[in-house]
Amino acid sequence: MNNRARAGARCQGGKNMATDGCARRRRRVLCGAIVAVGLLGAGCGANPDSSASENTPMLAQERKVAKPGGRLIVAIPAETNGWNPFIDQWTDSGTLVGTSMIEPLAVQDNDGRAQPWLAEKWEPRADFKEWTIGLRPGVFFHDGTPMDALAVKKSLDASFLSGLYQVALGPLYDHVEVVDPLTVRVFLKVKWAQYPTSLANQWVLAPAMVASTDGGVLHPVGTGPFRFDNWVQGKSLSTKKWDRYWRKDADGQPLPHLNELEFRPIIDDLEREQAVRVGDIDVALSAAGDIATNLADEFNVIKDYNGQRTYLMLNTAVGEANKGNPFTNVHARRALAYATDRQRVAKIVGQNVEVTTYGFRPDSPWAPKGGDSYFPYDPGQARVEIDKYRSETGASSLTFTLSGITASETQAVLQGLKANWEEVGINAKIETNEAAKLTVLTALGQYHATWFRLYDFPDPDQMNFYLAASNIGKIGDLSLNFTHYTSRRLEDNLKILRESTDQTARKTASDDIIRETNDQVINLWLYDTPESLVSRRDVQGLEGFRTHAFANNLPKPWLAEAWLGK
């Protein structure tokens, strides 16, 4: 989702939070846990040969040597509620801002392969329950302390022992040991052959940040190219160049090139577009399709229109606590799928917005072969499924509550869906909330159908957290398997994806998961999120966004390479 500190200092400035302190803290725990899982699963690409889906070609120009200095102002579509990734909510906006200050142990290329970052190497024991991780030498935190094995152990402990990542990783981790100054060994409770993918969002925090009273929510300390300077929540966050940063560019120049970065949350799409036009900002991140079209003639536009899905989740939980929800019946879910004209919905969002009926890019090695078992738009068949639903349940009509966020572009989509379904006699009542509250309600299973953005993972094992039976709680309790759907077939395939190194077997399991969950319609696919990065012509060094998927909630470390050409 697009808009997401404990008591005291961490609760300051949270205009979207409940006014009651206890409710606010509970919401923060739930939201942080959910987003933590999403971030645990995947990272950004690091392989320049891996092409992100649908990135606009760069204008023909000679390769130029970067110029140091200058300040870049970046507009983002949502504010973040704090800067500890284990506690707070980092979405597409949060990870763009956060990665400028805090970095992960590894990143992933667009095919899901883990690539070195703060970790240089990793090696498993034969049973994949123990992993030895070698760290990059010569890296320092912004407070001048070295990034060594002890610091990394403290970050890992914070993630799966005391942080909100504990909800997902606590059952998987046993402990971490320091082997030598630049080596740690991770002991797992389960066989996890794909463990390196999780390193892509095992962020490394300075020991002082981990030990601080608020966990560094208001003052992050990492190893990133920029160090934290000042944050006025809802207005701007400023960072300064970190002179001891470890990376260099292709010409051997130290990174970052810029002296300062400033991030400004501009929630309204039209306001963000206008800010670009009048020169108030230099770069804008957006998930609205029209901004890329409207600004293409005057500005550089980089698109990732296939990296992430926007869809509806359907709550399948059976029981008294979910009474009145029609989607406990598969025919109700199939009726909704048949009744949804996804192409019509995509046109509401903007030009050239695409639709996909599975969770991977069409050019991904994980795109399914042999059909995906999803249901085409067919109003006649929708009516047949409605009759089956009524016959099996005794219901007089197919009626439900459709939940979404208050953003104007999302409201347009929800209203379009409502009108679409009414054509076949399906009735939806739209209910909207600010994003944090909607996330809480979804996690508690207190919804019928809810708008969501996810499925931006480059490896299928990374959806385990959202599909596993072990992550299903009772309605009213936290459940990371939001749809509450499970089966023996699904569990068997998830086990193969997590434990096997046979890519053929893993691909077969992944395809079968797609076909099963599509046949059961736990997700109502809508459209591919039209993410874009728009910049002034003189902003250089954004090639990392051209070669890596960025329509996701994953690390985006490429602003270190940005520079101003004027």
FENNOR-V465005 format. One record per pair of residues at least 4 apart in sequence whose ideal C-beta (glycine too) atoms are under 7 Angstrom apart, sorted by the first residue. I is the first residue (numbers start at 1). J is the second residue. D is the distance in whole Angstrom. If there is no record, write none. Layout:
BEGIN
((I J D) (I J D))
END
This chain:
BEGIN
((1 91 7) (1 405 7) (1 435 5) (1 438 7) (1 439 6) (1 452 6) (1 453 6) (2 77 6) (2 78 5) (2 91 6) (2 287 6) (2 435 6) (2 453 7) (3 16 7) (3 78 4) (3 405 7) (3 434 7) (3 435 4) (4 31 6) (4 35 6) (4 80 7) (4 81 6) (4 89 3) (4 91 6) (4 435 6) (4 436 6) (4 439 7) (5 9 6) (5 10 2) (5 11 6) (5 82 5) (5 214 5) (5 217 4) (5 218 6) (6 10 5) (6 25 6) (6 28 7) (6 214 7) (7 11 6) (7 21 6) (7 25 6) (8 214 7) (9 214 5) (9 218 6) (10 82 6) (10 214 5) (10 217 5) (11 17 7) (11 21 7) (11 24 6) (13 233 4) (13 234 7) (14 24 7) (14 81 6) (15 234 6) (16 434 5) (16 436 5) (17 24 4) (17 27 6) (17 436 7) (18 23 4) (18 24 5) (18 27 6) (20 24 6) (21 25 6) (22 26 6) (23 27 6) (24 28 6) (25 29 7) (26 30 6) (27 31 6) (27 436 6) (27 440 5) (28 32 6) (29 33 6) (29 164 6) (30 34 7) (30 440 5) (30 443 5) (30 478 6) (31 35 6) (31 89 5) (31 436 5) (31 439 5) (31 440 6) (32 36 6) (32 87 5) (32 88 6) (32 89 6) (32 164 4) (33 37 7) (33 164 5) (33 167 4) (33 478 7) (34 38 7) (34 439 6) (34 443 5) (34 480 7) (35 39 6) (35 89 4) (35 90 6) (35 91 7) (36 40 6) (36 86 6) (36 164 5) (36 165 5) (36 167 7) (36 168 6) (37 41 7) (37 167 7) (37 168 4) (37 465 4) (37 480 6) (38 454 7) (38 553 5) (39 85 6) (39 90 6) (39 201 4) (39 553 6) (40 165 6) (40 168 6) (40 169 6) (40 198 6) (40 201 5) (41 457 5) (41 462 3) (41 465 7) (42 108 6) (42 197 7) (42 200 6) (42 201 7) (42 456 7) (42 457 4) (42 458 6) (42 459 7) (42 462 5) (42 552 7) (42 554 5) (43 104 6) (43 106 6) (43 107 4) (43 108 4) (43 200 2) (43 201 6) (43 554 5) (43 555 5) (44 107 5) (44 108 7) (44 548 6) (44 554 5) (44 555 5) (44 556 6) (44 557 7) (45 50 5) (45 107 7) (45 108 6) (45 109 4) (45 110 5) (45 548 4) (45 549 6) (46 107 4) (46 109 6) (46 115 4) (46 117 7) (47 109 4) (47 115 6) (48 547 5) (50 109 4) (50 110 4) (50 111 6) (50 547 7) (51 110 7) (51 547 6) (52 110 6) (52 304 5) (52 307 7) (52 546 7) (52 547 6) (52 548 5) (52 549 4) (52 550 7) (53 304 6) (53 305 7) (53 306 3) (53 307 6) (53 361 4) (53 363 6) (53 549 6) (54 303 5) (54 304 7) (54 305 4) (54 306 6) (55 302 6) (55 303 6) (55 304 6) (55 546 5) (56 301 5) (56 302 6) (56 303 5) (58 546 6) (64 540 7) (65 251 6) (66 249 6) (66 253 6) (66 257 5) (66 540 7) (66 541 6) (66 563 4) (67 257 7) (67 563 5) (67 564 7) (67 565 7) (68 257 5) (69 259 5) (70 258 5) (70 259 6) (70 564 4) (71 258 7) (71 259 6) (71 260 4) (71 262 7) (72 258 5) (72 261 5) (72 282 5) (72 283 6) (72 539 7) (72 562 6) (73 262 5) (73 264 6) (73 281 5) (73 282 5) (74 261 7) (74 263 5) (74 281 7) (74 282 7) (74 283 5) (75 264 5) (75 266 5) (75 272 5) (75 275 6) (75 281 4) (75 284 4) (75 285 7) (76 93 4) (76 96 6) (76 97 7) (76 263 6) (76 265 5) (76 285 5) (77 93 6) (77 267 6) (77 272 7) (77 285 6) (77 286 6) (77 287 6) (78 91 6) (78 93 4) (78 265 6) (78 267 7) (79 233 6) (79 234 6) (79 265 4) (80 88 6) (80 89 6) (80 90 6) (80 93 6) (80 94 4) (80 97 6) (81 88 5) (81 89 6) (82 87 6) (82 88 3) (82 217 4) (82 218 7) (83 88 6) (83 98 6) (83 101 7) (83 216 7) (83 217 6) (83 220 4) (84 88 5) (84 215 4) (84 216 5) (84 217 5) (84 220 7) (85 90 5) (85 98 6) (85 102 7) (85 203 5) (86 158 6) (86 159 5) (86 163 3) (86 164 6) (86 165 5) (87 163 6) (87 164 6) (87 215 5) (87 217 6) (88 217 6) (89 94 6) (90 94 3) (90 95 5) (90 98 5) (90 553 7) (91 553 5) (92 96 7) (92 285 7) (92 287 7) (92 531 7) (92 552 7) (92 553 6) (93 97 6) (93 285 7) (94 98 5) (95 99 6) (95 553 6) (95 554 6) (95 555 6) (95 556 6) (96 285 6) (96 556 5) (97 237 6) (97 263 5) (98 102 6) (99 103 7) (99 224 6) (99 555 5) (99 556 5) (99 557 5) (100 224 5) (100 225 6) (100 226 5) (100 239 6) (100 261 6) (100 559 6) (101 220 5) (101 222 5) (101 224 4) (101 226 6) (101 227 7) (101 228 6) (101 239 6) (102 203 5) (102 205 6) (102 220 6) (102 222 3) (102 224 6) (103 117 6) (103 118 6) (103 204 6) (103 222 6) (103 223 5) (103 224 5) (103 557 7) (104 117 6) (104 118 7) (104 199 7) (104 200 5) (104 201 6) (104 202 6) (104 203 5) (104 555 5) (105 117 6) (105 118 5) (105 119 4) (105 133 7) (105 199 4) (105 202 5) (105 204 6) (106 114 5) (106 115 6) (106 116 6) (106 117 5) (106 119 5) (106 196 6) (106 199 4) (106 200 5) (107 115 5) (107 117 5) (107 200 5) (107 555 6) (108 112 6) (108 113 6) (108 114 6) (108 115 7) (108 197 6) (108 200 5) (108 458 5) (109 113 5) (109 115 6) (110 458 6) (110 548 6) (110 549 5) (111 365 6) (111 458 6) (112 197 6) (112 458 4) (112 459 3) (114 196 4) (114 197 6) (114 199 6) (114 200 6) (116 120 5) (116 121 7) (118 135 7) (118 136 6) (118 139 6) (118 147 7) (118 204 5) (118 223 7) (119 133 5) (119 134 7) (119 135 6) (119 136 7) (119 199 6) (120 134 5) (120 135 7) (120 136 5) (121 134 4) (122 131 6) (122 132 7) (122 133 5) (122 196 5) (122 199 7) (123 132 5) (124 128 5) (124 130 7) (124 131 5) (125 129 6) (125 130 4) (127 191 6) (128 191 5) (128 192 6) (128 193 5) (128 195 7) (129 188 5) (129 190 7) (129 191 6) (130 185 7) (130 187 5) (130 188 7) (131 186 5) (131 195 6) (132 179 7) (132 183 6) (132 185 5) (133 183 7) (133 184 5) (133 186 7) (134 182 6) (134 183 5) (135 147 7) (135 148 7) (135 149 6) (135 152 6) (135 182 4) (135 183 7) (136 246 7) (137 182 6) (138 246 6) (139 147 4) (139 223 5) (139 246 5) (140 144 6) (140 145 7) (140 146 6) (140 147 6) (140 223 7) (140 244 5) (141 145 5) (141 147 6) (141 206 4) (141 221 6) (141 222 7) (141 223 6) (142 206 7) (142 221 5) (142 222 7) (142 227 4) (142 242 6) (143 206 6) (143 208 6) (143 221 5) (145 206 6) (145 207 7) (147 151 5) (147 204 6) (147 223 5) (148 181 5) (148 182 6) (149 153 6) (149 178 5) (149 179 7) (149 180 7) (149 181 6) (149 182 6) (149 183 6) (149 184 5) (150 154 7) (150 178 6) (151 155 7) (151 206 7) (151 207 5) (152 156 6) (152 184 5) (152 204 6) (153 157 6) (153 176 5) (153 178 6) (153 184 5) (154 158 6) (154 207 5) (154 210 5) (155 159 7) (155 203 7) (155 204 5) (155 205 5) (155 210 6) (156 160 7) (156 176 5) (156 186 7) (156 202 6) (157 161 5) (157 162 7) (157 176 6) (158 162 5) (158 163 5) (158 205 7) (158 210 5) (159 163 5) (159 165 4) (159 169 6) (159 202 6) (160 165 6) (160 166 6) (160 169 4) (160 170 6) (160 173 4) (161 166 6) (162 166 7) (165 169 5) (166 170 4) (167 478 7) (167 480 7) (168 465 5) (168 480 6) (169 173 5) (171 189 7) (172 188 6) (172 189 6) (172 190 5) (172 192 7) (173 188 6) (173 189 7) (174 187 4) (174 188 6) (174 189 5) (175 187 5) (176 184 6) (176 186 5) (177 184 7) (177 185 5) (178 184 6) (179 183 4) (179 184 6) (179 185 5) (188 192 5) (191 499 5) (192 498 6) (193 498 7) (193 499 5) (193 500 6) (193 501 5) (194 459 6) (194 461 4) (194 498 6) (197 459 5) (197 461 6) (197 462 6) (198 202 6) (200 555 7) (201 555 7) (204 222 7) (204 223 6) (205 209 4) (205 210 5) (205 216 6) (205 221 7) (205 222 6) (206 221 4) (206 222 6) (207 211 6) (208 212 6) (208 221 6) (209 216 3) (209 220 6) (209 221 4) (212 216 5) (214 218 6) (216 220 5) (216 221 6) (218 231 7) (219 228 6) (220 228 5) (224 242 7) (225 242 6) (225 245 5) (225 255 6) (225 256 4) (225 560 4) (226 239 4) (226 240 6) (226 241 6) (226 242 6) (226 256 6) (226 261 5) (227 239 6) (227 240 6) (227 242 5) (228 239 6) (229 238 4) (229 239 5) (229 240 5) (230 238 5) (231 237 4) (232 236 6) (234 265 6) (236 262 6) (236 263 7) (236 264 5) (237 263 5) (238 260 7) (238 262 5) (239 260 7) (239 261 5) (240 260 6) (241 256 6) (241 258 7) (241 259 5) (241 260 7) (245 254 7) (245 255 6) (245 256 6) (247 255 5) (247 560 6) (248 252 5) (248 253 6) (248 254 6) (248 255 6) (249 253 5) (249 255 6) (249 561 6) (255 560 5) (255 561 6) (256 560 4) (257 541 7) (257 562 7) (257 563 4) (258 562 6) (258 563 6) (261 559 6) (264 281 6) (266 271 5) (266 272 4) (266 275 6) (268 272 7) (269 273 6) (269 286 7) (269 288 4) (269 291 6) (269 409 6) (270 274 6) (271 275 6) (272 276 7) (272 284 5) (272 286 6) (272 291 7) (273 277 7) (273 291 5) (273 294 6) (273 295 7) (274 278 6) (275 280 4) (275 281 5) (276 281 6) (276 284 5) (276 295 6) (276 299 6) (276 534 6) (282 535 6) (282 536 5) (282 539 6) (283 533 7) (283 535 4) (283 539 6) (284 534 5) (285 533 6) (286 291 5) (286 532 5) (286 534 7) (287 529 5) (287 530 7) (287 531 5) (288 350 6) (288 409 6) (289 293 7) (289 349 5) (289 350 2) (289 351 6) (289 352 7) (289 353 5) (289 530 4) (290 294 6) (290 350 5) (291 295 6) (291 532 6) (291 534 6) (292 296 6) (292 301 5) (292 303 6) (292 530 7) (292 532 4) (292 534 7) (293 350 7) (293 351 5) (295 299 5) (295 301 6) (295 534 5) (296 301 5) (299 534 5) (299 535 6) (299 536 6) (299 537 7) (300 535 5) (300 537 6) (301 532 6) (301 534 5) (302 532 6) (302 533 4) (302 542 6) (302 545 5) (302 546 6) (303 532 5) (304 531 5) (304 549 5) (304 550 5) (304 551 4) (305 352 7) (305 353 7) (305 354 6) (305 528 6) (305 530 5) (306 354 6) (306 361 4) (306 362 6) (306 528 5) (307 361 7) (307 456 6) (307 531 6) (307 549 4) (307 550 7) (307 551 3) (307 552 5) (308 453 6) (308 455 7) (308 456 4) (308 528 7) (308 529 4) (308 531 7) (308 551 4) (308 552 5) (309 356 6) (309 359 6) (309 454 7) (309 455 4) (309 525 7) (309 528 6) (309 529 7) (310 453 5) (310 526 5) (310 527 5) (310 529 5) (311 452 6) (311 523 5) (311 524 6) (311 525 5) (311 526 5) (312 449 5) (312 450 7) (312 451 6) (312 452 7) (312 524 4) (312 526 7) (313 450 5) (313 452 5) (313 482 5) (313 483 5) (313 523 6) (314 327 4) (314 333 5) (314 449 5) (314 483 6) (314 521 6) (314 522 6) (314 524 6) (315 322 6) (315 325 6) (315 327 6) (315 445 6) (315 447 6) (315 448 6) (315 483 6) (315 484 6) (316 327 6) (316 328 6) (316 483 5) (316 484 5) (316 485 5) (316 522 6) (317 322 4) (317 328 7) (317 445 6) (317 475 6) (317 484 4) (318 322 7) (318 328 5) (319 475 7) (321 474 7) (321 475 4) (321 476 6) (322 328 6) (322 445 7) (322 475 5) (325 400 7) (325 448 5) (326 332 4) (326 389 7) (326 395 7) (326 398 6) (326 400 5) (327 332 5) (327 333 5) (327 400 7) (327 448 6) (327 449 7) (329 389 5) (329 392 6) (329 393 6) (330 334 6) (330 520 6) (331 335 6) (331 385 5) (331 388 4) (331 389 4) (331 392 7) (332 336 7) (332 389 5) (332 398 6) (333 337 7) (333 521 4) (334 338 6) (334 375 6) (334 385 5) (334 521 6) (335 339 6) (335 382 5) (335 385 4) (335 386 5) (335 389 6) (335 398 6) (335 426 7) (336 340 6) (336 426 7) (336 524 6) (337 375 4) (337 521 5) (337 524 6) (338 375 5) (338 377 7) (338 378 5) (338 381 5) (338 382 4) (338 385 6) (339 379 6) (339 382 4) (339 420 7) (339 421 5) (339 424 5) (339 426 6) (340 377 6) (340 417 7) (340 420 6) (340 524 6) (341 345 7) (341 377 5) (341 420 6) (342 346 6) (342 355 4) (342 377 7) (342 525 7) (342 526 6) (342 527 6) (343 347 7) (343 355 6) (344 416 7) (344 420 6) (345 413 6) (345 416 6) (345 417 7) (345 526 5) (345 527 6) (346 353 4) (346 354 7) (346 355 5) (346 527 4) (348 412 5) (348 413 6) (348 416 5) (349 353 5) (349 413 7) (349 527 6) (349 530 6) (350 530 6) (353 527 5) (353 528 7) (353 530 5) (354 527 7) (354 528 5) (355 525 7) (355 527 5) (355 528 7) (356 362 7) (356 525 7) (356 528 5) (357 372 5) (357 374 4) (357 518 7) (357 525 5) (358 368 6) (358 372 5) (358 514 5) (359 455 3) (359 463 7) (360 364 4) (360 366 4) (360 367 5) (361 367 7) (362 367 6) (366 460 6) (366 507 7) (366 510 5) (368 372 5) (368 511 5) (368 514 5) (369 511 6) (370 511 7) (372 514 5) (372 515 6) (372 518 5) (373 515 4) (373 518 5) (373 519 5) (374 518 4) (374 525 7) (378 382 6) (379 383 7) (379 423 6) (379 424 5) (380 384 7) (381 385 6) (382 386 6) (382 424 5) (383 387 7) (383 424 6) (384 388 7) (385 389 6) (386 390 6) (386 398 5) (386 424 7) (386 425 6) (387 391 6) (388 392 6) (389 393 6) (389 395 7) (389 398 6) (390 395 5) (397 425 7) (397 427 6) (398 426 5) (398 427 7) (399 427 4) (400 428 6) (400 448 4) (400 449 6) (401 429 5) (401 431 5) (401 448 5) (402 414 6) (402 417 7) (402 418 7) (402 428 4) (402 429 7) (402 430 5) (402 431 7) (402 449 5) (403 431 5) (403 438 6) (403 441 7) (403 447 5) (403 449 7) (403 450 4) (403 451 7) (404 410 5) (404 414 5) (404 430 7) (404 432 5) (404 451 4) (405 410 5) (405 432 6) (405 433 7) (405 434 7) (405 435 5) (405 438 6) (405 451 7) (406 432 5) (406 434 6) (407 411 7) (408 412 7) (409 413 7) (410 414 6) (410 451 6) (411 415 6) (411 432 7) (412 416 6) (413 417 6) (414 418 6) (414 430 5) (414 451 7) (415 419 7) (416 420 6) (417 421 6) (418 422 6) (418 428 5) (418 430 6) (421 426 4) (421 428 6) (422 426 7) (422 427 7) (433 437 4) (433 438 4) (433 441 7) (435 439 6) (436 440 7) (437 441 6) (438 442 6) (438 450 7) (439 443 6) (440 444 6) (441 446 5) (441 447 6) (442 447 6) (442 450 5) (442 482 6) (443 478 5) (443 479 6) (443 482 7) (444 476 6) (444 477 7) (444 478 7) (445 475 4) (445 476 7) (445 479 6) (445 484 6) (446 475 7) (449 524 7) (453 529 6) (456 551 6) (456 552 3) (456 553 7) (456 554 7) (457 462 4) (457 463 6) (460 497 5) (460 510 4) (460 513 7) (461 497 4) (461 498 5) (463 467 5) (464 468 5) (464 494 5) (464 497 7) (464 498 6) (465 471 6) (465 480 5) (466 480 6) (466 481 6) (466 482 7) (467 481 6) (467 490 6) (467 494 6) (468 481 6) (468 494 6) (469 486 4) (469 491 6) (471 479 6) (471 480 4) (471 481 4) (472 479 5) (472 481 5) (472 484 5) (472 486 6) (473 477 4) (473 478 6) (473 479 4) (479 484 6) (483 522 4) (485 520 6) (485 522 5) (486 490 6) (486 491 7) (487 491 7) (487 516 7) (488 492 6) (489 493 7) (489 516 6) (490 494 6) (490 513 6) (490 516 6) (491 495 6) (492 496 7) (493 497 6) (493 509 4) (493 512 5) (493 513 5) (494 498 6) (495 499 6) (496 500 5) (496 505 6) (496 506 6) (496 509 4) (497 506 6) (497 509 5) (497 510 6) (500 505 5) (500 506 6) (502 506 6) (503 507 6) (504 508 7) (505 509 6) (506 510 6) (507 511 6) (508 512 6) (509 513 6) (510 514 7) (511 515 6) (512 516 6) (513 517 6) (514 518 6) (515 519 6) (516 520 6) (517 522 5) (517 523 7) (529 551 5) (531 550 6) (531 551 3) (533 542 7) (533 545 5) (533 550 7) (535 539 4) (535 542 6) (538 564 6) (538 565 4) (538 566 4) (539 562 6) (539 564 6) (540 562 7) (540 563 5) (540 565 5) (541 561 4) (541 562 4) (541 563 5) (542 546 7) (542 558 7) (542 562 6) (543 547 6) (544 548 6) (544 558 3) (544 561 6) (545 550 5) (545 558 6) (550 556 6))
END
